[in-house]
Amino acid sequence: MDSDTFEVDGPVTLLDLLGRVVAAHPGSRLPQVLEVCSVLVGDRPVSTQDPADVVVAPGASVEFLPPFAGG
């Protein structure tokens, strides 16, 4: 499993964090992949919430889950 760690000074929005993730992987297809992923902040699904409204606290985990085939 691949993972990145980003240091923050305080709470950040998921939108800000997404920008940091994409910037850390220039030239990749990551932006397109993230568009179709389900997102968990901690154990809470983000679902249809606007990433600009989702607050990520320092130390929280954020998981990007790509769609899976099958049942």
C-alpha positions as CSV (number, residue, x, y, z in Angstrom):
1,M,0.0,0.0,0.0
2,D,1.4,3.4,-1.0
3,S,1.0,6.3,1.4
4,D,2.1,9.9,1.8
5,T,2.4,11.9,5.0
6,F,1.9,15.7,5.0
7,E,2.8,17.9,8.0
8,V,0.2,20.6,8.9
9,D,0.2,23.3,11.5
10,G,-3.5,23.0,12.2
11,P,-6.7,21.9,10.7
12,V,-6.8,22.0,6.8
13,T,-9.6,21.5,4.3
14,L,-9.8,18.3,2.3
15,L,-9.5,20.6,-0.8
16,D,-6.2,21.9,0.5
17,L,-4.9,18.4,1.2
18,L,-6.0,17.2,-2.2
19,G,-3.9,20.0,-3.8
20,R,-0.9,18.9,-1.7
21,V,-1.4,15.3,-2.8
22,V,-1.6,16.1,-6.5
23,A,1.4,18.5,-6.2
24,A,3.5,15.7,-4.6
25,H,2.9,13.5,-7.7
26,P,3.4,15.8,-10.8
27,G,2.8,14.4,-14.2
28,S,0.8,11.4,-12.9
29,R,-2.8,10.5,-13.6
30,L,-3.5,11.0,-9.9
31,P,-6.0,13.9,-10.4
32,Q,-8.2,11.7,-12.6
33,V,-7.9,8.8,-10.2
34,L,-8.9,10.9,-7.2
35,E,-12.0,12.1,-9.0
36,V,-13.5,8.6,-8.9
37,C,-12.3,7.5,-5.5
38,S,-14.4,7.3,-2.3
39,V,-12.8,9.3,0.5
40,L,-12.6,8.5,4.2
41,V,-11.4,11.1,6.8
42,G,-10.7,8.9,9.8
43,D,-13.5,6.4,9.6
44,R,-16.0,8.9,8.3
45,P,-17.0,8.7,4.6
46,V,-17.0,12.1,2.9
47,S,-19.5,11.0,0.2
48,T,-21.0,14.0,-1.6
49,Q,-19.6,16.8,0.7
50,D,-17.7,19.6,-0.9
51,P,-14.0,19.1,-0.1
52,A,-13.7,22.8,0.7
53,D,-16.2,22.1,3.6
54,V,-14.5,19.0,5.0
55,V,-12.0,19.7,7.8
56,V,-9.1,17.4,8.3
57,A,-7.5,17.7,11.8
58,P,-3.8,17.2,12.3
59,G,-3.0,13.5,12.8
60,A,-6.1,12.4,11.0
61,S,-5.8,9.7,8.3
62,V,-7.4,10.3,4.8
63,E,-7.9,7.3,2.6
64,F,-8.7,7.4,-1.1
65,L,-10.4,4.2,-2.2
66,P,-10.7,3.5,-5.9
67,P,-13.8,1.8,-7.3
68,F,-13.6,-2.0,-7.1
69,A,-15.0,-4.4,-9.7
70,G,-17.2,-7.2,-8.5
71,G,-19.4,-7.5,-5.4
